[in-house]
Amino acid sequence: MRPPLSPPIALTIAGSDSGGGAGIQADLKTFHAYGVHGLSVIAAITSQNTRGVTAVHPVPLAHIRSQLHALFDDFPVAAVKTGMLGNAATVRLVARELRKRKPAWLVVDPVMISTSGSRLLDEDALDAMVNELIPLADVLTPNLPEAQALTGRTLRNASQMIKAGETLRALGAQAVLLKGGHAAGDDVVDRFFDARGLLEIRHARLPREGHGTGCTLASAIAAGLASGLSARQAVRRASAYVHRALKQAYRPGGGAVHVLRH
């Protein structure tokens, strides 16, 4: 009998969430749900639960590099997703390695602040993100606070958000998905900007606070791209996937946040 064909392969470079709801753990669960073989490079180790983040330990650069080399030297990586990188040195290292390896698809989730408000990216890493990593991105997925930090603009209305999306694309990303979960309103409006223009994706706002939604969305986009979808197709499917997972979310701990049912 012929062995079954290998599924497409996606790689997440991010932080570990000890509570299992976000970060590397959410990414790998998402890859599995999409039928994609998931690889991981752990860039930071967090101590966190559903109540918040209590400690962050950056993984030494040499070990991040060795993880990347081990994976790229063996696997045909179809798509890469970056999440929490933590500091400028890690951002620069990851950008340098990705420039060498040239994966077909790169999704950059510029993780800066956790749902509970803990800072997950050093202040001095912002320049490295803007100048070295974002220009490599095929899809950039900031939420509104991250977009404000990246553009230096206040984003309160649709017009300001549309201008911010265009500004973020001008940083070098091929496409930008500006997530609207932090905005007010009965609907969540995500805005996708690419060479074709603006695409709005709307979902009814659910009455719960999700944990790991951003990580899951970015990894779902990467999984879709690895599976052969176009960027627009991958974004639409990923948005619907996260909405369904949030509808069925649950509270495994004592905190107020809900963990997605991947």
PyRosetta script that sets phi, psi and omega in degrees:
from pyrosetta import init, pose_from_sequence

init()
pose = pose_from_sequence("MRPPLSPPIALTIAGSDSGGGAGIQADLKTFHAYGVHGLSVIAAITSQNTRGVTAVHPVPLAHIRSQLHALFDDFPVAAVKTGMLGNAATVRLVARELRKRKPAWLVVDPVMISTSGSRLLDEDALDAMVNELIPLADVLTPNLPEAQALTGRTLRNASQMIKAGETLRALGAQAVLLKGGHAAGDDVVDRFFDARGLLEIRHARLPREGHGTGCTLASAIAAGLASGLSARQAVRRASAYVHRALKQAYRPGGGAVHVLRH")
pose.set_psi(1, 141.1)
pose.set_omega(1, 176.5)
pose.set_phi(2, -75.6)
pose.set_psi(2, 137.7)
pose.set_omega(2, 177.3)
pose.set_phi(3, -66.3)
pose.set_psi(3, 151.4)
pose.set_omega(3, 178.5)
pose.set_phi(4, -64.0)
pose.set_psi(4, 148.9)
pose.set_omega(4, 179.0)
pose.set_phi(5, -65.2)
pose.set_psi(5, 143.8)
pose.set_omega(5, 177.7)
pose.set_phi(6, -70.0)
pose.set_psi(6, 139.1)
pose.set_omega(6, 175.4)
pose.set_phi(7, -70.1)
pose.set_psi(7, 163.2)
pose.set_omega(7, 175.0)
pose.set_phi(8, -61.2)
pose.set_psi(8, 158.8)
pose.set_omega(8, -172.9)
pose.set_phi(9, -120.2)
pose.set_psi(9, 130.2)
pose.set_omega(9, 176.6)
pose.set_phi(10, -125.8)
pose.set_psi(10, 148.0)
pose.set_omega(10, -177.5)
pose.set_phi(11, -120.3)
pose.set_psi(11, 132.4)
pose.set_omega(11, 171.3)
pose.set_phi(12, -108.7)
pose.set_psi(12, 133.3)
pose.set_omega(12, 174.7)
pose.set_phi(13, -117.5)
pose.set_psi(13, 106.9)
pose.set_omega(13, -169.7)
pose.set_phi(14, -163.6)
pose.set_psi(14, -171.4)
pose.set_omega(14, 178.4)
pose.set_phi(15, -96.3)
pose.set_psi(15, 154.2)
pose.set_omega(15, 176.8)
pose.set_phi(16, -86.5)
pose.set_psi(16, 135.1)
pose.set_omega(16, 175.6)
pose.set_phi(17, -105.6)
pose.set_psi(17, 109.0)
pose.set_omega(17, -177.7)
pose.set_phi(18, -63.0)
pose.set_psi(18, -20.5)
pose.set_omega(18, 178.3)
pose.set_phi(19, -84.3)
pose.set_psi(19, -7.2)
pose.set_omega(19, 172.6)
pose.set_phi(20, 79.8)
pose.set_psi(20, 5.6)
pose.set_omega(20, -175.2)
pose.set_phi(21, -101.1)
pose.set_psi(21, -20.1)
pose.set_omega(21, -175.3)
pose.set_phi(22, -136.5)
pose.set_psi(22, -167.8)
pose.set_omega(22, 174.1)
pose.set_phi(23, 58.4)
pose.set_psi(23, -148.9)
pose.set_omega(23, -178.0)
pose.set_phi(24, -52.8)
pose.set_psi(24, -40.8)
pose.set_omega(24, -177.1)
pose.set_phi(25, -63.7)
pose.set_psi(25, -45.0)
pose.set_omega(25, 177.8)
pose.set_phi(26, -65.0)
pose.set_psi(26, -39.4)
pose.set_omega(26, -179.3)
pose.set_phi(27, -61.6)
pose.set_psi(27, -47.5)
pose.set_omega(27, -177.6)
pose.set_phi(28, -67.1)
pose.set_psi(28, -36.7)
pose.set_omega(28, 176.2)
pose.set_phi(29, -64.2)
pose.set_psi(29, -38.7)
pose.set_omega(29, 179.1)
pose.set_phi(30, -66.8)
pose.set_psi(30, -45.6)
pose.set_omega(30, 177.6)
pose.set_phi(31, -56.0)
pose.set_psi(31, -44.1)
pose.set_omega(31, -179.5)
pose.set_phi(32, -62.5)
pose.set_psi(32, -42.7)
pose.set_omega(32, -179.9)
pose.set_phi(33, -62.7)
pose.set_psi(33, -30.1)
pose.set_omega(33, 179.1)
pose.set_phi(34, -85.0)
pose.set_psi(34, -4.0)
pose.set_omega(34, -177.2)
pose.set_phi(35, 76.1)
pose.set_psi(35, 27.2)
pose.set_omega(35, -178.5)
pose.set_phi(36, -109.7)
pose.set_psi(36, 140.1)
pose.set_omega(36, 175.4)
pose.set_phi(37, -77.6)
pose.set_psi(37, 123.2)
pose.set_omega(37, -174.4)
pose.set_phi(38, -100.3)
pose.set_psi(38, 131.7)
pose.set_omega(38, 171.8)
pose.set_phi(39, -110.2)
pose.set_psi(39, 157.2)
pose.set_omega(39, -179.8)
pose.set_phi(40, -143.3)
pose.set_psi(40, 139.7)
pose.set_omega(40, 168.1)
pose.set_phi(41, -117.4)
pose.set_psi(41, 116.3)
pose.set_omega(41, -178.7)
pose.set_phi(42, -87.3)
pose.set_psi(42, 117.9)
pose.set_omega(42, -177.8)
pose.set_phi(43, -95.9)
pose.set_psi(43, -20.3)
pose.set_omega(43, 180.0)
pose.set_phi(44, -157.4)
pose.set_psi(44, 152.7)
pose.set_omega(44, 177.2)
pose.set_phi(45, -115.5)
pose.set_psi(45, 123.4)
pose.set_omega(45, 179.4)
pose.set_phi(46, -108.2)
pose.set_psi(46, 149.7)
pose.set_omega(46, 166.9)
pose.set_phi(47, -102.4)
pose.set_psi(47, 106.8)
pose.set_omega(47, -177.3)
pose.set_phi(48, -152.2)
pose.set_psi(48, 162.1)
pose.set_omega(48, 176.6)
pose.set_phi(49, -145.7)
pose.set_psi(49, -161.9)
pose.set_omega(49, -178.9)
pose.set_phi(50, -74.7)
pose.set_psi(50, -7.1)
pose.set_omega(50, 178.9)
pose.set_phi(51, -94.0)
pose.set_psi(51, -22.3)
pose.set_omega(51, 179.8)
pose.set_phi(52, 153.6)
pose.set_psi(52, -177.2)
pose.set_omega(52, 179.5)
pose.set_phi(53, -100.2)
pose.set_psi(53, 126.9)
pose.set_omega(53, -178.9)
pose.set_phi(54, -107.3)
pose.set_psi(54, -18.3)
pose.set_omega(54, 178.5)
pose.set_phi(55, -161.2)
pose.set_psi(55, 149.8)
pose.set_omega(55, 176.0)
pose.set_phi(56, -132.9)
pose.set_psi(56, 128.4)
pose.set_omega(56, 178.6)
pose.set_phi(57, -119.3)
pose.set_psi(57, 110.1)
pose.set_omega(57, 177.5)
pose.set_phi(58, -67.4)
pose.set_psi(58, 137.7)
pose.set_omega(58, 175.3)
pose.set_phi(59, -76.1)
pose.set_psi(59, 136.8)
pose.set_omega(59, -179.8)
pose.set_phi(60, -55.7)
pose.set_psi(60, 143.9)
pose.set_omega(60, -175.7)
pose.set_phi(61, -57.2)
pose.set_psi(61, -40.0)
pose.set_omega(61, -178.3)
pose.set_phi(62, -60.6)
pose.set_psi(62, -35.2)
pose.set_omega(62, -178.9)
pose.set_phi(63, -78.8)
pose.set_psi(63, -33.3)
pose.set_omega(63, 173.4)
pose.set_phi(64, -61.4)
pose.set_psi(64, -44.8)
pose.set_omega(64, 179.6)
pose.set_phi(65, -61.4)
pose.set_psi(65, -43.7)
pose.set_omega(65, -177.8)
pose.set_phi(66, -66.7)
pose.set_psi(66, -34.7)
pose.set_omega(66, 175.3)
pose.set_phi(67, -63.1)
pose.set_psi(67, -46.0)
pose.set_omega(67, -179.9)
pose.set_phi(68, -60.6)
pose.set_psi(68, -45.5)
pose.set_omega(68, -179.4)
pose.set_phi(69, -63.5)
pose.set_psi(69, -43.3)
pose.set_omega(69, -179.1)
pose.set_phi(70, -59.3)
pose.set_psi(70, -40.5)
pose.set_omega(70, -176.1)
pose.set_phi(71, -77.1)
pose.set_psi(71, -49.2)
pose.set_omega(71, -177.4)
pose.set_phi(72, -68.2)
pose.set_psi(72, -25.3)
pose.set_omega(72, 179.0)
pose.set_phi(73, -76.3)
pose.set_psi(73, -11.1)
pose.set_omega(73, -175.3)
pose.set_phi(74, -121.6)
pose.set_psi(74, -39.4)
pose.set_omega(74, -170.5)
pose.set_phi(75, -104.3)
pose.set_psi(75, 143.6)
pose.set_omega(75, 171.8)
pose.set_phi(76, -81.8)
pose.set_psi(76, 85.3)
pose.set_omega(76, -174.7)
pose.set_phi(77, -71.7)
pose.set_psi(77, 119.7)
pose.set_omega(77, -177.7)
pose.set_phi(78, -87.5)
pose.set_psi(78, -29.4)
pose.set_omega(78, -179.0)
pose.set_phi(79, -153.9)
pose.set_psi(79, 148.8)
pose.set_omega(79, 178.8)
pose.set_phi(80, -123.9)
pose.set_psi(80, 140.4)
pose.set_omega(80, 173.1)
pose.set_phi(81, -124.5)
pose.set_psi(81, 130.0)
pose.set_omega(81, 173.4)
pose.set_phi(82, -106.8)
pose.set_psi(82, 143.2)
pose.set_omega(82, 177.3)
pose.set_phi(83, -126.4)
pose.set_psi(83, -125.0)
pose.set_omega(83, -179.1)
pose.set_phi(84, -66.4)
pose.set_psi(84, 117.6)
pose.set_omega(84, 177.7)
pose.set_phi(85, -111.2)
pose.set_psi(85, -23.7)
pose.set_omega(85, 165.7)
pose.set_phi(86, 91.1)
pose.set_psi(86, -50.0)
pose.set_omega(86, -175.5)
pose.set_phi(87, -147.5)
pose.set_psi(87, 168.6)
pose.set_omega(87, -173.8)
pose.set_phi(88, -63.4)
pose.set_psi(88, -40.2)
pose.set_omega(88, -177.9)
pose.set_phi(89, -62.6)
pose.set_psi(89, -39.5)
pose.set_omega(89, 178.4)
pose.set_phi(90, -68.4)
pose.set_psi(90, -42.2)
pose.set_omega(90, 177.7)
pose.set_phi(91, -58.2)
pose.set_psi(91, -45.8)
pose.set_omega(91, -178.9)
pose.set_phi(92, -64.5)
pose.set_psi(92, -42.3)
pose.set_omega(92, 179.0)
pose.set_phi(93, -61.5)
pose.set_psi(93, -48.6)
pose.set_omega(93, -178.7)
pose.set_phi(94, -62.3)
pose.set_psi(94, -43.2)
pose.set_omega(94, 178.6)
pose.set_phi(95, -61.9)
pose.set_psi(95, -42.5)
pose.set_omega(95, -179.6)
pose.set_phi(96, -62.9)
pose.set_psi(96, -43.8)
pose.set_omega(96, -179.3)
pose.set_phi(97, -68.2)
pose.set_psi(97, -37.9)
pose.set_omega(97, 179.9)
pose.set_phi(98, -70.5)
pose.set_psi(98, -32.6)
pose.set_omega(98, 174.3)
pose.set_phi(99, -62.4)
pose.set_psi(99, -37.5)
pose.set_omega(99, 178.6)
pose.set_phi(100, -69.8)
pose.set_psi(100, -43.0)
pose.set_omega(100, -171.7)
pose.set_phi(101, -83.6)
pose.set_psi(101, -25.9)
pose.set_omega(101, 176.9)
pose.set_phi(102, 49.4)
pose.set_psi(102, 61.6)
pose.set_omega(102, 175.0)
pose.set_phi(103, -62.7)
pose.set_psi(103, 151.8)
pose.set_omega(103, -177.4)
pose.set_phi(104, -62.1)
pose.set_psi(104, -35.0)
pose.set_omega(104, -177.8)
pose.set_phi(105, -134.5)
pose.set_psi(105, 138.7)
pose.set_omega(105, 174.7)
pose.set_phi(106, -134.4)
pose.set_psi(106, 122.8)
pose.set_omega(106, 174.9)
pose.set_phi(107, -108.3)
pose.set_psi(107, 122.1)
pose.set_omega(107, -178.9)
pose.set_phi(108, -109.3)
pose.set_psi(108, 115.0)
pose.set_omega(108, 172.0)
pose.set_phi(109, -101.2)
pose.set_psi(109, 106.6)
pose.set_omega(109, -172.4)
pose.set_phi(110, -80.1)
pose.set_psi(110, 68.5)
pose.set_omega(110, -173.4)
pose.set_phi(111, -62.8)
pose.set_psi(111, 122.1)
pose.set_omega(111, -177.8)
pose.set_phi(112, -123.9)
pose.set_psi(112, -40.9)
pose.set_omega(112, -174.8)
pose.set_phi(113, -136.9)
pose.set_psi(113, 134.5)
pose.set_omega(113, 180.0)
pose.set_phi(114, -74.8)
pose.set_psi(114, 167.3)
pose.set_omega(114, 177.8)
pose.set_phi(115, -56.1)
pose.set_psi(115, -35.5)
pose.set_omega(115, -177.7)
pose.set_phi(116, -81.5)
pose.set_psi(116, -3.6)
pose.set_omega(116, 176.8)
pose.set_phi(117, 100.9)
pose.set_psi(117, 1.0)
pose.set_omega(117, 179.1)
pose.set_phi(118, -75.7)
pose.set_psi(118, 136.3)
pose.set_omega(118, 179.6)
pose.set_phi(119, -76.4)
pose.set_psi(119, 128.6)
pose.set_omega(119, -176.3)
pose.set_phi(120, -115.3)
pose.set_psi(120, 2.7)
pose.set_omega(120, 176.2)
pose.set_phi(121, -138.0)
pose.set_psi(121, 126.4)
pose.set_omega(121, -179.9)
pose.set_phi(122, -61.2)
pose.set_psi(122, 150.5)
pose.set_omega(122, -179.7)
pose.set_phi(123, -56.7)
pose.set_psi(123, -40.6)
pose.set_omega(123, -175.6)
pose.set_phi(124, -76.2)
pose.set_psi(124, -4.6)
pose.set_omega(124, 178.9)
pose.set_phi(125, -83.2)
pose.set_psi(125, -13.3)
pose.set_omega(125, -176.0)
pose.set_phi(126, -62.0)
pose.set_psi(126, -43.5)
pose.set_omega(126, 179.5)
pose.set_phi(127, -62.9)
pose.set_psi(127, -40.9)
pose.set_omega(127, 179.0)
pose.set_phi(128, -64.6)
pose.set_psi(128, -38.2)
pose.set_omega(128, 177.8)
pose.set_phi(129, -63.0)
pose.set_psi(129, -46.9)
pose.set_omega(129, -176.4)
pose.set_phi(130, -68.6)
pose.set_psi(130, -42.0)
pose.set_omega(130, -171.1)
pose.set_phi(131, -90.3)
pose.set_psi(131, -24.2)
pose.set_omega(131, -172.4)
pose.set_phi(132, -118.5)
pose.set_psi(132, -37.7)
pose.set_omega(132, -174.9)
pose.set_phi(133, -95.7)
pose.set_psi(133, -46.6)
pose.set_omega(133, -176.9)
pose.set_phi(134, -59.3)
pose.set_psi(134, -37.7)
pose.set_omega(134, 178.3)
pose.set_phi(135, -62.7)
pose.set_psi(135, -15.0)
pose.set_omega(135, 178.7)
pose.set_phi(136, -89.6)
pose.set_psi(136, -11.6)
pose.set_omega(136, -169.1)
pose.set_phi(137, -75.0)
pose.set_psi(137, 137.5)
pose.set_omega(137, 167.6)
pose.set_phi(138, -84.1)
pose.set_psi(138, -36.3)
pose.set_omega(138, 175.0)
pose.set_phi(139, -137.4)
pose.set_psi(139, 126.7)
pose.set_omega(139, 175.3)
pose.set_phi(140, -107.5)
pose.set_psi(140, 132.8)
pose.set_omega(140, -171.8)
pose.set_phi(141, -124.8)
pose.set_psi(141, 64.5)
pose.set_omega(141, 179.2)
pose.set_phi(142, -79.4)
pose.set_psi(142, 149.0)
pose.set_omega(142, 165.8)
pose.set_phi(143, -86.2)
pose.set_psi(143, -179.1)
pose.set_omega(143, -174.5)
pose.set_phi(144, -64.8)
pose.set_psi(144, -45.3)
pose.set_omega(144, 177.2)
pose.set_phi(145, -60.3)
pose.set_psi(145, -38.4)
pose.set_omega(145, 178.4)
pose.set_phi(146, -67.2)
pose.set_psi(146, -40.4)
pose.set_omega(146, 177.7)
pose.set_phi(147, -63.0)
pose.set_psi(147, -38.8)
pose.set_omega(147, 177.1)
pose.set_phi(148, -62.7)
pose.set_psi(148, -42.1)
pose.set_omega(148, 179.4)
pose.set_phi(149, -65.9)
pose.set_psi(149, -38.6)
pose.set_omega(149, -176.9)
pose.set_phi(150, -74.5)
pose.set_psi(150, -32.0)
pose.set_omega(150, -176.9)
pose.set_phi(151, -100.9)
pose.set_psi(151, -18.8)
pose.set_omega(151, -175.2)
pose.set_phi(152, 73.3)
pose.set_psi(152, 19.2)
pose.set_omega(152, -178.4)
pose.set_phi(153, -115.5)
pose.set_psi(153, 150.9)
pose.set_omega(153, 170.9)
pose.set_phi(154, -84.3)
pose.set_psi(154, 133.3)
pose.set_omega(154, -176.0)
pose.set_phi(155, -119.8)
pose.set_psi(155, 101.8)
pose.set_omega(155, -177.4)
pose.set_phi(156, -117.9)
pose.set_psi(156, -21.0)
pose.set_omega(156, -176.9)
pose.set_phi(157, -136.2)
pose.set_psi(157, 172.4)
pose.set_omega(157, -175.0)
pose.set_phi(158, -61.3)
pose.set_psi(158, -40.1)
pose.set_omega(158, -179.4)
pose.set_phi(159, -61.4)
pose.set_psi(159, -44.2)
pose.set_omega(159, 179.0)
pose.set_phi(160, -65.3)
pose.set_psi(160, -36.6)
pose.set_omega(160, -179.8)
pose.set_phi(161, -68.5)
pose.set_psi(161, -39.0)
pose.set_omega(161, 178.6)
pose.set_phi(162, -65.3)
pose.set_psi(162, -41.9)
pose.set_omega(162, 177.0)
pose.set_phi(163, -63.9)
pose.set_psi(163, -37.9)
pose.set_omega(163, 179.0)
pose.set_phi(164, -65.2)
pose.set_psi(164, -40.4)
pose.set_omega(164, 177.9)
pose.set_phi(165, -60.6)
pose.set_psi(165, -41.5)
pose.set_omega(165, 178.2)
pose.set_phi(166, -66.8)
pose.set_psi(166, -38.4)
pose.set_omega(166, 178.0)
pose.set_phi(167, -64.4)
pose.set_psi(167, -41.4)
pose.set_omega(167, 179.8)
pose.set_phi(168, -65.7)
pose.set_psi(168, -38.8)
pose.set_omega(168, 175.8)
pose.set_phi(169, -62.8)
pose.set_psi(169, -34.5)
pose.set_omega(169, -179.7)
pose.set_phi(170, -66.7)
pose.set_psi(170, -16.7)
pose.set_omega(170, 175.8)
pose.set_phi(171, -72.4)
pose.set_psi(171, -12.4)
pose.set_omega(171, 175.7)
pose.set_phi(172, 125.6)
pose.set_psi(172, -13.8)
pose.set_omega(172, 178.4)
pose.set_phi(173, -67.1)
pose.set_psi(173, 140.3)
pose.set_omega(173, 179.2)
pose.set_phi(174, -67.9)
pose.set_psi(174, -33.5)
pose.set_omega(174, 179.2)
pose.set_phi(175, -149.0)
pose.set_psi(175, 154.6)
pose.set_omega(175, -179.7)
pose.set_phi(176, -131.7)
pose.set_psi(176, 130.2)
pose.set_omega(176, 169.8)
pose.set_phi(177, -108.0)
pose.set_psi(177, 105.5)
pose.set_omega(177, 179.5)
pose.set_phi(178, -90.5)
pose.set_psi(178, 109.4)
pose.set_omega(178, -173.9)
pose.set_phi(179, -79.5)
pose.set_psi(179, 137.4)
pose.set_omega(179, -173.3)
pose.set_phi(180, -105.1)
pose.set_psi(180, 14.7)
pose.set_omega(180, -175.3)
pose.set_phi(181, -61.7)
pose.set_psi(181, -27.4)
pose.set_omega(181, -179.1)
pose.set_phi(182, -83.9)
pose.set_psi(182, -7.9)
pose.set_omega(182, 179.8)
pose.set_phi(183, -81.4)
pose.set_psi(183, 159.2)
pose.set_omega(183, 177.3)
pose.set_phi(184, -81.0)
pose.set_psi(184, 161.8)
pose.set_omega(184, 176.3)
pose.set_phi(185, 128.6)
pose.set_psi(185, 160.8)
pose.set_omega(185, -179.9)
pose.set_phi(186, -73.1)
pose.set_psi(186, -25.3)
pose.set_omega(186, 178.2)
pose.set_phi(187, -109.3)
pose.set_psi(187, 148.1)
pose.set_omega(187, 167.9)
pose.set_phi(188, -94.2)
pose.set_psi(188, 123.3)
pose.set_omega(188, -178.6)
pose.set_phi(189, -113.4)
pose.set_psi(189, 112.1)
pose.set_omega(189, 172.6)
pose.set_phi(190, -95.4)
pose.set_psi(190, 136.2)
pose.set_omega(190, -177.4)
pose.set_phi(191, -116.4)
pose.set_psi(191, 122.0)
pose.set_omega(191, -178.4)
pose.set_phi(192, -107.7)
pose.set_psi(192, 125.7)
pose.set_omega(192, -177.9)
pose.set_phi(193, -116.6)
pose.set_psi(193, 125.2)
pose.set_omega(193, 173.6)
pose.set_phi(194, -143.8)
pose.set_psi(194, -168.3)
pose.set_omega(194, -176.9)
pose.set_phi(195, -63.7)
pose.set_psi(195, -21.6)
pose.set_omega(195, 179.7)
pose.set_phi(196, -83.3)
pose.set_psi(196, -14.4)
pose.set_omega(196, -179.1)
pose.set_phi(197, 123.1)
pose.set_psi(197, -148.5)
pose.set_omega(197, -174.0)
pose.set_phi(198, -104.3)
pose.set_psi(198, 133.4)
pose.set_omega(198, 173.5)
pose.set_phi(199, -122.8)
pose.set_psi(199, 124.8)
pose.set_omega(199, 177.3)
pose.set_phi(200, -102.3)
pose.set_psi(200, 134.7)
pose.set_omega(200, 178.7)
pose.set_phi(201, -121.1)
pose.set_psi(201, 120.9)
pose.set_omega(201, -174.7)
pose.set_phi(202, -114.9)
pose.set_psi(202, 140.7)
pose.set_omega(202, 171.7)
pose.set_phi(203, -139.0)
pose.set_psi(203, 148.4)
pose.set_omega(203, 173.9)
pose.set_phi(204, -63.8)
pose.set_psi(204, 136.1)
pose.set_omega(204, 179.2)
pose.set_phi(205, -69.1)
pose.set_psi(205, 131.1)
pose.set_omega(205, -179.6)
pose.set_phi(206, -93.1)
pose.set_psi(206, 144.1)
pose.set_omega(206, -174.9)
pose.set_phi(207, -81.1)
pose.set_psi(207, 58.7)
pose.set_omega(207, 178.6)
pose.set_phi(208, -159.8)
pose.set_psi(208, 156.5)
pose.set_omega(208, 179.2)
pose.set_phi(209, -100.2)
pose.set_psi(209, 114.1)
pose.set_omega(209, -177.2)
pose.set_phi(210, -85.8)
pose.set_psi(210, 147.3)
pose.set_omega(210, 176.5)
pose.set_phi(211, -113.6)
pose.set_psi(211, 124.7)
pose.set_omega(211, 179.0)
pose.set_phi(212, 88.4)
pose.set_psi(212, 13.0)
pose.set_omega(212, -178.3)
pose.set_phi(213, -66.0)
pose.set_psi(213, -42.0)
pose.set_omega(213, -179.0)
pose.set_phi(214, -66.6)
pose.set_psi(214, -43.3)
pose.set_omega(214, 177.7)
pose.set_phi(215, -60.8)
pose.set_psi(215, -45.6)
pose.set_omega(215, -177.6)
pose.set_phi(216, -64.6)
pose.set_psi(216, -42.1)
pose.set_omega(216, -179.4)
pose.set_phi(217, -62.2)
pose.set_psi(217, -47.7)
pose.set_omega(217, -178.4)
pose.set_phi(218, -64.6)
pose.set_psi(218, -40.5)
pose.set_omega(218, 180.0)
pose.set_phi(219, -71.5)
pose.set_psi(219, -31.0)
pose.set_omega(219, 175.2)
pose.set_phi(220, -67.1)
pose.set_psi(220, -38.6)
pose.set_omega(220, 175.6)
pose.set_phi(221, -62.0)
pose.set_psi(221, -46.3)
pose.set_omega(221, 179.5)
pose.set_phi(222, -60.9)
pose.set_psi(222, -40.8)
pose.set_omega(222, 179.3)
pose.set_phi(223, -64.7)
pose.set_psi(223, -40.2)
pose.set_omega(223, 177.6)
pose.set_phi(224, -64.0)
pose.set_psi(224, -42.5)
pose.set_omega(224, 178.0)
pose.set_phi(225, -64.0)
pose.set_psi(225, -41.7)
pose.set_omega(225, 178.1)
pose.set_phi(226, -61.7)
pose.set_psi(226, -29.0)
pose.set_omega(226, -177.7)
pose.set_phi(227, -86.5)
pose.set_psi(227, -0.2)
pose.set_omega(227, 175.1)
pose.set_phi(228, 104.8)
pose.set_psi(228, 3.8)
pose.set_omega(228, 177.9)
pose.set_phi(229, -75.6)
pose.set_psi(229, 155.2)
pose.set_omega(229, 169.7)
pose.set_phi(230, -73.2)
pose.set_psi(230, 168.3)
pose.set_omega(230, -179.4)
pose.set_phi(231, -60.7)
pose.set_psi(231, -44.6)
pose.set_omega(231, 179.8)
pose.set_phi(232, -63.8)
pose.set_psi(232, -42.7)
pose.set_omega(232, 178.3)
pose.set_phi(233, -63.3)
pose.set_psi(233, -42.7)
pose.set_omega(233, -178.4)
pose.set_phi(234, -64.0)
pose.set_psi(234, -40.5)
pose.set_omega(234, -179.6)
pose.set_phi(235, -67.5)
pose.set_psi(235, -44.8)
pose.set_omega(235, 178.8)
pose.set_phi(236, -60.1)
pose.set_psi(236, -46.7)
pose.set_omega(236, -177.4)
pose.set_phi(237, -66.3)
pose.set_psi(237, -41.4)
pose.set_omega(237, -179.4)
pose.set_phi(238, -63.7)
pose.set_psi(238, -41.3)
pose.set_omega(238, 179.6)
pose.set_phi(239, -62.3)
pose.set_psi(239, -43.1)
pose.set_omega(239, 178.4)
pose.set_phi(240, -66.2)
pose.set_psi(240, -37.7)
pose.set_omega(240, 179.4)
pose.set_phi(241, -62.6)
pose.set_psi(241, -46.7)
pose.set_omega(241, -179.6)
pose.set_phi(242, -64.5)
pose.set_psi(242, -39.4)
pose.set_omega(242, 179.2)
pose.set_phi(243, -61.8)
pose.set_psi(243, -43.5)
pose.set_omega(243, 178.3)
pose.set_phi(244, -64.6)
pose.set_psi(244, -42.9)
pose.set_omega(244, -178.9)
pose.set_phi(245, -65.5)
pose.set_psi(245, -33.7)
pose.set_omega(245, 178.6)
pose.set_phi(246, -74.7)
pose.set_psi(246, -34.2)
pose.set_omega(246, 175.7)
pose.set_phi(247, -58.3)
pose.set_psi(247, -35.7)
pose.set_omega(247, -176.5)
pose.set_phi(248, -101.6)
pose.set_psi(248, 15.8)
pose.set_omega(248, -176.5)
pose.set_phi(249, -66.1)
pose.set_psi(249, 161.2)
pose.set_omega(249, -176.2)
pose.set_phi(250, -140.5)
pose.set_psi(250, 166.4)
pose.set_omega(250, -179.9)
pose.set_phi(251, -112.8)
pose.set_psi(251, 96.7)
pose.set_omega(251, -177.6)
pose.set_phi(252, -81.0)
pose.set_psi(252, -18.2)
pose.set_omega(252, -177.2)
pose.set_phi(253, -120.4)
pose.set_psi(253, -166.6)
pose.set_omega(253, -177.7)
pose.set_phi(254, -86.8)
pose.set_psi(254, -7.4)
pose.set_omega(254, -179.9)
pose.set_phi(255, -78.8)
pose.set_psi(255, 170.7)
pose.set_omega(255, -176.5)
pose.set_phi(256, -79.6)
pose.set_psi(256, -17.4)
pose.set_omega(256, -174.3)
pose.set_phi(257, -76.8)
pose.set_psi(257, 149.8)
pose.set_omega(257, 176.4)
pose.set_phi(258, -101.3)
pose.set_psi(258, 139.7)
pose.set_omega(258, 176.5)
pose.set_phi(259, -95.4)
pose.set_psi(259, 134.8)
pose.set_omega(259, -177.5)
pose.set_phi(260, -65.4)
pose.set_psi(260, 146.1)
pose.set_omega(260, 174.1)
pose.set_phi(261, -92.5)
pose.set_psi(261, 88.6)
pose.set_omega(261, -173.3)
pose.set_phi(262, -63.2)
pose.dump_pdb("model.pdb")
